[in-house]
Amino acid sequence: MANATFWDKAAQKYAASKIADMGGYEETLDRTRRFLGPEDHLLEIGCGTGSTALKLAPSVGQLTATDISGEMLAIANEKLRATDLANLHFVQSEATKPIEGGPFDAICAFSLLHLLDDLDAGLAHFHSLLKPDGMLITKTACLRDMSVAMAPLIKVMQWLGKAPDVIIFTAPQLEAAFEKAGFELVETGYHGKTKSTRFIAARRK
Ligand SMILES: C[S@@+](CC[C@H](N)C(=O)[O-])C[C@H]1O[C@@H](n2cnc3c(N)ncnc32)[C@H](O)[C@@H]1O
């Protein structure tokens, strides 16, 4: 769990940070809910401190939310204890490792795909965790669509220990990877102010 150390150290600061674009976040939640049903078992991968899982849990039958970082999940569990949600549980797991409870009706991964070691292998794994016609709902930073200064800046940040390993791709490259992994794109777009963080909802073929 190499990346876990980076995210464990980042957890408290991440929990304290405010959502930069609340309108965009709410739109993503609304669009995501349209693909969920009250009986669904939803898997959220890379759930961080659990804020999104807590908001989505009332829309599904069961929600298993996973993250590589024990520190992120400690914060998530603290938040969960302050609610009466009985259908949500958090599990420490690396995104591409087997996970109990599947096959799932839907998978969510927000701000996660660019952090995987291997995008194609990750998407193929998520495909294998879904029921036929199951939905993969994601929002992903497409770093190649940002300023040309972004890639060198990330290198410097990584050297300083302030950025994790990332995969750099454009939105069309990301969408092509979904199709290659056996997904049909159902809805794509941008929410809120950013035009480099791509929302993709895709169905397992
Ligand atoms: C940028 S944060 C996003 C958290 C949350 N999804 C959100 O939208 O606020 C990325 C999260 O992914 C987790 N993560 C990074 N690499 C991972 C991996 N390979 N497997 C599982 N979780 C991972 C980190 O621990 C962190 O909590």
The ligand as an SDF file (V2000), in Angstrom:
LIG
                    3D

 27 29  0  0  0  0  0  0  0  0999 V2000
   -8.2740   13.1240   -3.8220 C   0  0  0  0  0  0  0  0  0  0  0  0
   -8.8650   12.0490   -2.5710 S   0  0  0  0  0  0  0  0  0  0  0  0
  -10.5950   11.9200   -3.0190 C   0  0  0  0  0  0  0  0  0  0  0  0
  -11.4340   11.4930   -1.8710 C   0  0  0  0  0  0  0  0  0  0  0  0
  -12.9490   11.4920   -2.1760 C   0  0  0  0  0  0  0  0  0  0  0  0
  -13.2770   10.5080   -3.1980 N   0  0  0  0  0  0  0  0  0  0  0  0
  -13.3980   12.8560   -2.6110 C   0  0  0  0  0  0  0  0  0  0  0  0
  -13.8660   13.0110   -3.7470 O   0  0  0  0  0  0  0  0  0  0  0  0
  -13.2930   13.7890   -1.7810 O   0  0  0  0  0  0  0  0  0  0  0  0
   -8.2620   10.4800   -3.1360 C   0  0  0  0  0  0  0  0  0  0  0  0
   -8.5800    9.3490   -2.1730 C   0  0  0  0  0  0  0  0  0  0  0  0
   -8.2430    8.1400   -2.8340 O   0  0  0  0  0  0  0  0  0  0  0  0
   -7.5200    7.3090   -1.9560 C   0  0  0  0  0  0  0  0  0  0  0  0
   -6.6280    6.4780   -2.7790 N   0  0  0  0  0  0  0  0  0  0  0  0
   -5.5400    6.8630   -3.4780 C   0  0  0  0  0  0  0  0  0  0  0  0
   -5.0180    5.8360   -4.1530 N   0  0  0  0  0  0  0  0  0  0  0  0
   -5.8010    4.7730   -3.8600 C   0  0  0  0  0  0  0  0  0  0  0  0
   -5.7730    3.4050   -4.2380 C   0  0  0  0  0  0  0  0  0  0  0  0
   -4.8400    2.9300   -5.0710 N   0  0  0  0  0  0  0  0  0  0  0  0
   -6.7220    2.5830   -3.7560 N   0  0  0  0  0  0  0  0  0  0  0  0
   -7.6960    3.0560   -2.9100 C   0  0  0  0  0  0  0  0  0  0  0  0
   -7.7690    4.3380   -2.5050 N   0  0  0  0  0  0  0  0  0  0  0  0
   -6.8290    5.1780   -2.9800 C   0  0  0  0  0  0  0  0  0  0  0  0
   -6.7960    8.2540   -1.0290 C   0  0  0  0  0  0  0  0  0  0  0  0
   -6.4790    7.6550    0.2010 O   0  0  0  0  0  0  0  0  0  0  0  0
   -7.7890    9.3980   -0.8950 C   0  0  0  0  0  0  0  0  0  0  0  0
   -8.6480    9.2030    0.2050 O   0  0  0  0  0  0  0  0  0  0  0  0
  1  2  1  0
  2  3  1  0
  2 10  1  0
  3  4  1  0
  4  5  1  0
  5  6  1  0
  5  7  1  0
  7  8  2  0
  7  9  1  0
 10 11  1  0
 11 12  1  0
 11 26  1  0
 12 13  1  0
 13 14  1  0
 13 24  1  0
 14 15  1  0
 14 23  1  0
 15 16  2  0
 16 17  1  0
 17 18  1  0
 17 23  2  0
 18 19  1  0
 18 20  2  0
 20 21  1  0
 21 22  2  0
 22 23  1  0
 24 25  1  0
 24 26  1  0
 26 27  1  0
M  CHG  2   2   1   9  -1
M  END
$$$$
